[in-house]
C-alpha cells in the first residue's frame, strides 16, 4: 500500500504516511467503494465548512456528494441520525469511542460488523482521525527487502498549516489541542467555534492566519507561543468572552481588527517588538481599562481605540504613543524615558517621577 499523497510505502496495517503525515483512505472488506465514499465525504466537509450545523443538515447535504452510492449513503445517514458522529467528535478518548460506537451500531441500530466498520472508517477519514479498522483491505504486494538508505543531513521541516479540516474534529469540544509540528494556524480555522474555551498551541507555531479565532464567544484565555512572528488581521475579532491574552515577544504588529469587539478584555501588554497597531485593532473593547504600549510602536491607526471609553494607555514620555494619545484625547499615563514599563500583571501604581 502506497501513500496517496507522496507515494511512499506504508507499513503494513498503517494508514498515516510516515513521510508526509497524510491519512490514506482504504477499503473495508465487502465495501469496495469505501475509498471513493471517504474522499467524497472529505470534500463535502471542506466545501460545506461553516454551513453544516447539525445532523439533519449533514444528511441533507450528503445526498449531493454521494448520489451514486445509495446503500452506503443510507448507512451513513442512519448512523448520523443515531448520534454516532456527534459522539465520536465529542469523545476525548477516541480509541475507546470507536469501540463503543461500533458496539452501539450493532446492538441498537442492527448493523452487521462489516456495516459498522464501513461507517466508522468513513467518519474517521472525514474528521481526520487515523482509525485503522481490523477489516482493512489493502493491496498485498510481494515483500521485498528495502536497501539501506544512505545517511544524509537532516532536512529542515517544511511549513505545516493546521487548517479548517484539522479543526473540524474539535467543533463540539471545549478544549482544543494542536499538536507539535504545526507551524501555522490557517485563516478562519476556528472561526465561530462557539463551545471552545481553552486552546493549547504548539511551540513550533510561527504564524496565525486572519480571523483564525474570530467569533469564538466562549474563549476566555489564550497564550500565543513565543515563536510566532506574524499575526494577521482579525485574529480575535468578536471574541466576546476573551479576558486573558498573552502575546509573543517576537510579534511585529497588531493587525487590523485584531481585538475588535473583545468586550471582556480589560488589560493587555503590547510586546516590545511591535511597531504598528492597525485599523480598529481594539475598537469596541468597551471594558478595556489598561493597555501598555512600548515606545517601539511608531504607527497607530486613528480608529484603533474607537469606543474604548474606559481606556488608559501606559506609555513612555515623549514617545510616539504619548503624542498620539494627546492628539486623539485618549487618557494616558507616562513613564520617564529609560524607565521600564510595567508588566501586564504588575500593580497599577503611579510611576515614579
N, C-alpha and C positions, 0 to 999 in steps of 0.2 A: 504494500500500500504506500502510495506516494502522497506528499503534501500537495494539495490542490493549488497552493499559493506560490511555493518556491520549488516544487518538485523534489524536495529532499525525501529520503527514505524514512518512513515512520517505523519506530519499533513496534513489534507485534503487540497488539492489544492497546495501543496508544492512538489517540486522535489529535492531540495537541502537538504541533510540529516543534521539535527541539531546536530547530534552526531559526524560524521566524515567529513562532508563537501562535500561528494560525490554527484555529479549531476546525478540523475537517469533517464534512458530512459523511455519513456512511449508511449503508442499508441494514435493515433488520431482516432476519430470516423470514421469508414469506412475504416481505414487503419490498419488492424490487424498485418501487418508486420513492423510497424513503429520502434519498439524496435530493431528488427533484422537489419534493414537498418541503424539506428543510430549507433549501435555497429560496423557494418562493415565500416561505414564512419570514425568513430573514429580510428579504426585500420588502415585504409588507410592513414590517416594523420600522425599517429605515425610512420608507416613503410616507408612512402614516403616523410617524412620531409626533406626539402632541395632539393628534386627532382622536385616537382611541382612548377612551376614559374608563370603560368598563367592559365586562364580558359580553354583554349584548352587542355593543358596537364592534367588538373584535370579531364575533361570529358573523356579523353582517358584512364586514369588510373582507373576511376570509374567502367568501364566495368569488370575489373579483380576482383573487390571486390563485385560487385552486379550482377553477371551473371544470377542468377535465378529470379531477380526482375526487369523484363523488363519494365513494366509500370512505376514503381516507379523511376527507373533509368532515363527514358526518361524525366520525370517531372523535376528531379533534374538537368539534363544536360541542359534542356531548360531554367531553371532559371539561371544557371551559365552563359550561353551564353547571357542572357539578362542583366547581370551585377548585379544581386541581391546579390550574395555572397560578391562581392567586395564592394558594397555599405554598407552592414552590417558591414564588417570588418573596413571600414574607418570611420564609424559614431561615433561621441563622445557620443551622446545621444542614447543609444541602444534601450530604450523603444520606443522612437519616431520613430526610424529607422525601427523597426519591423512592426509598424503600417503602415508606409509609404510604405514599400516594399510589404506588404500584399495587399494594395490597388493597387499598381503598377502591381502586378501579375494578379490581377483580371481585372484591367482596360486595360492594354496594352498587356498582354500575353494570355488573355482569360481563366485564371484559375478559377475554382469554388472555393468557400470558403474552402471546405474540402481539395482540392488540395493545395491551398496556405498555409494552416496551416500545412499540412504534410511537405512541403518543408521548411518552416521556422523552424519548430521543428527539422528537421534533420540537417539543417545548424547550428542551435543554439547548439545542442549537440556536433556536430563535432568541433565547435570552443570553447566549454567550457562555453557557456552562459546559465544561469539558466532561460531560457524563458519558461513560463507556458502558453500554449495555452488555450483559452476558450473552445476548443474542446477536451481537455484532457480526455482520457478514462482510468479509473483505476478500479482495483478490489474493489468492495464495500464490506466491511466486517461489521459485526454487531458492533454497537457502544457499547463499554464496558468502564466502569469507571476504570481508572487506579488507583491502590493503591498508597497511598502516599509513596514516596521514603524516606528512612531514610537519615537524613543529614549526609554527610560524609566529610572527609577532602578534600580540593581542590586537584585535580590531576594535576601534573606537565604537562604542554603542551608537546606533542610529537613533534619530529622534523618534519618539513613540508617543502618539497622541491618545488620550483617553476621551473617547467620543460618545455621542448620543447612544449608540448601540450598546457600548460598555456600561453606560449609566442606567440603561433600562431596567436591569435586574434589581436596582435599588429604588425603583419608582415608589414602592409601598413601604419602604424602610425608614426608620427614624435615624439610624446610624449608617453612615457611608464610609467605606474604607477603600481607598485607591492604593493598589499595590506598588511596591518599589519598582522602578524601571521606567515608569511613565515620565515623560519629560514635558508634556503639555496637557492642559485641560482645554478641550476644544470649545469653540464658540457655542453658546446656548446649551452646553452639555447638560446642566442640571436645571435649566430654566423651568420654573413653575413646579418644582418638586415640593409640594405643599406639606409633606409629612417629615421632611428631613430636618433634624435638629442638630446633629453633630456630623462633622466631616474630618476624616483623617487623611492628610495628603502626604505623598512620598517625598523624601529628601532629594530625590532625583529631579523633581519638578523645576522647570526654568521659565515657564510661561503660562499665563492664564488668559484664555480667549475672551472675546467680547460677550457680555451678558451671560457668562458661564454659570453664575449663581443667581441670576435675576429672578425676582418674584418668588423666592424661597421664604415664604412668610413665617415658617416655624424655626428657621435657622437662627440660633441665638449667639453662637460664638464660632470663631474660626481663626486658625493660625496659618498664615501663608509661609511655607518653608523659605529658609534664608537664601537658597539658590535661585529663587525667582527674580528675574530682572525685568520682565515685561508683563504688565497687566493692562489689557485692552479696555476699551470704554464699556461702561455699564456693568462691570463685573458683579456688583452687589445691588444693582438698581432695584428698588421696591422690596428690599428685604426688611419687612416691617418689624420683625422681632429681633433684629440683629443688635446686640448690645456690646459685644466684646470682639474687637478685631485687632490682630497683631500683624502688622505689615513687615515684610522682609527689609533688611537694611540696604540690600542691593537694588531695590526697585527705583527706577529713574523718573517716573511720573505718575500722577494721579489722573487717570483719563477722564474724558467727558462722561458725565452721568454715573461715575463710579459708585457713589453712595447716594444717588438720587432717591429722595423719599425714604431714607432709612430712619423712620420716625422714633425708634427706640434707642438710637445711638446717642450717647451722652459725652463721651470723651475719646480722643484719638490722638496718637502721636505720629506725625508725618516723618518718615525716615530721613536721615541726614543727606542721602544722595539724591533725593527728589529735586528736580529743577523746575517743574511746572505742575499747575493744578488746572484741569480743564473745565470746559463749559458745564455748568450745572453739577459739578462734581459732588457738592454737598447740598445742593438745592433741595428744599423741603425737609431737611433734617430738623424738625421743629423742636426736638428735645436736646439738640447738640449744645452743650454748655462750654466745652473746653477743647480747643484744637491747638496743639503745639506744632508750630511750623518753623523749621530751621532756616537759617539765612541762605542756604543753598538754593532756595526757591527764588527764581527770577521772573516767573510769569504766573499770573493768576487771572483767569477769565473774569470779566466784570459780573457775570451771573453765578460765579462759583458758590456763593453763600446766600443765594436768594432764599427768602422765607426761613432764615435761621434766627429767629427772634431772641433766643437765649444765648447766642454765641459770644464767647470771649476768646480772642486769638492770643496765644502766648508766643512771643517772638523776640528777636534781638533788636535792640535800639538802633535806629537809623538804617535798618535793613530794608530791602525792597518790600518785604511783608509789612513792616511797620508803616511805611509810606502808603502802601496800598490801603491799609485799614483806615488811615487818616483821611485819604481821599474819598473813600467809599462809606465813611461814617460807620465803621464796624468797631465795636468795643474791643479794646486790646489791653494787654499788659506786657511791658517790655523788660528784658534783662539787659544789663550793660554789655557792650561788646567785650568778648573774652570770657564771659560767664557762660557756663553750660546750662542749656535749657533743661527744665525738669523732665523726668521720665513720666510716662503716662500715669503710673500708679503712685507717684510721689505726692505728698501732701501739698495742698494748694496754698502754701504760704506766700505772702508778698515777697518779691525778690529783694535781696539786699541792695542798697544804693551804694 
